[in-house]
Amino acid sequence: MFLFLALLDSPEEQEKFTEVYEHYRHFMWYVANQKLQDAHLAEDAVQEAFLALTRHLDQVEEVHSPRTKKFLATIVRSKAADILRKRKPEEELGEYPSADKGQGDILEQYLTKENYNHLVSCILELEDSYRVVFEYKYMYQMGDAQIGDLLGISAGNVNVRYYRARKKLQKMIQKEVGRFE
């Protein structure tokens, strides 16, 4: 933990980090171990998550809040997924158009309707690499560069994952909407 504290500038940040560390380290290990099924790899994921947290401690407003708990769970899941990915390399991702285009698509329409719970269940069905990017963008209003920094990928790769996540969600929603027409 002392290494992490050395990375922080102010005593207030160090105090906040210490409180987060003490309060959530076991929870984060549990989350990582569920995904990795290996205690040592789970420890690695937690350490990587805490390292990322030193760069994004400003995202934690209140230490003992559900939002902070979800934020930390998202980070540690992402780091666990990175560890799994490194063990089984994936193909390089290509360039895709910006996800901000196409404002009139079905996902945008669905977001404005009373279908929040169904949308959340669809998001939870996404692969982790897509779901995490979606959560960071919508729940924490983070930009591509910030998300990329947290996940250890480029901002362009974040955009690719976001684009793919939106396309998968659109297909899921179209399939659901088609059932009721």
N, C-alpha and C positions, 0 to 999 in steps of 0.2 A: 504494500500500500504506500510505502514511503516514496517509491518511484513515481507513483501517480501524483502524490502531493507536491513533489518537486516540479511537476509540469504545470502547476497552477500558480497564478500570479499573486492573488491576494489571500490574506488570512480568512476572509469571509468565504471565498471559493473553497479553500482547503477544509474549512469547517463543514460546509454544505456537502462536499464530496465525502468526507469522513462519515457524516450522518447517513448519506445514501448507501455508502459501502457497508456500514454496519447493519443497516436495516434491511437491505435487499440482496446481499451476497448469496445467502442460502437459497432464496427464491430463484435468483438468476441461475444458480447451479442446477437446481431442480428442472427449470425450463430447458436448459441446454442438455441436460442428461436425458430428458424425455426424447429429444430429437436425435441425439448422438448415440445413446445406449452405451456410453463409455465414460466412466468417471473422470479419467485423465483428460480426455478430449473436452469434456464438459468444463473442466477447470480452465483449459486453454481458451475456450469460447468466452467464459466469464472474464478472464483477464483481458482479452481483446475488446470485449464490450466496455469494460471500465476504462481502457485506454481511449476508446472512441468517446466515452463520456467526458473525459478531460477536455476534449475539443468542443463539446456541445453541452456543457454544464448549464449554459444560459437557457436551455430548453426546459430545465427543471425549475419550476417556479416554487412549488411547495413539495417538500420531501415526502411527506406522508399523505399522498393523494392517489386516487385511482389512475389519474392521468400519468403520473410519474411511473407508477407500477407498469402500466401498459407500454409506456415509452421504453422502459428498461427491458421488458419482455420482448419487445420488437427488436431492440438492438441485439440482445443475446441470441434470439432466434436467427437473426441475420448472420451473426458471426458463426453460429453452429452450422448454418447452411453453407457458409463459405468453407468451413473445414470439410464438410462432406463433398463439396464441389471440387476442392483441391485433391481429394482422394480419387475422384472420378471426373477428369476434365471434360468440360462441355465444348461444343463448337464455338468459334468466335462469332459474335453477333454482328450483323451488318447494319448499315444506316437505314433508318426509317424516317418518314416524314414526321414533323412535329405533331405531338398529340393534341396541341391546342387548337388545331384546325378542325373543321367539321362540327361547328357548334350545334347544328340541327340534327345530330345523330340520335339514335334511339337511346343511348345511355344518358345523354343530357335530358331528354324528355322524361326518362324513367326517374332521374334524380329529382325532378320537380314534382312528381306525383306522390301519392301516399303509399309508396311501396318500399319504404325504408328498410323494414325488417327482411323482406325478401332480398333486397340488394345486399344487405349485410351478409346474409347466408351465402349468396353467390360469391361475394368477395372472399369469404372464408374457405370456399372451395378452390380458389386459385392456388397455383403452385406458390410456395413460399417466396421465391425470388420476385414474383409479380405482386403478390399480396403485400409484402413489406414495402415496396416502392409506393403502392397505392395508399397504404396507411400513412406513411411519412408525408405524402403530398396532401392528403385530405385531412387527416387528423391533426397533424402538427404544422401544416402549412409551410413545409420546408421546400426550398428550391432544389433544382437538379444538382447544383454544385454541392450543396450541403448534404443531400442524400448520398451522392457519390462519395463524398468524403467519409461519411459514416459507414458505407458498405464497402469501401475500398475499390470502387469502380469509377469510371469516367462519367461526367455529366451526360455525355452522349449515350452511354450505355444505360443510364437511368432513364433517359427519354425513350430508348428502345423498349425497355421493360414496361414502362408506363403505357406506351403505345400498344404493346402486345396484351397487357392486362386489360386495357379498354376494349380491344377487339374481342378477347375471350368473354368478357362480361357482356358485350353486345350480343354475341352469339347465344349465351346462356339466357339472356332476357328475351331475345327474339324467339327462342325455342319455347319459353314459358308463355309468352304472349300469344304465340301461335296455337297453343293448346286451348285457349279461351275464345278464340275467334271462330 
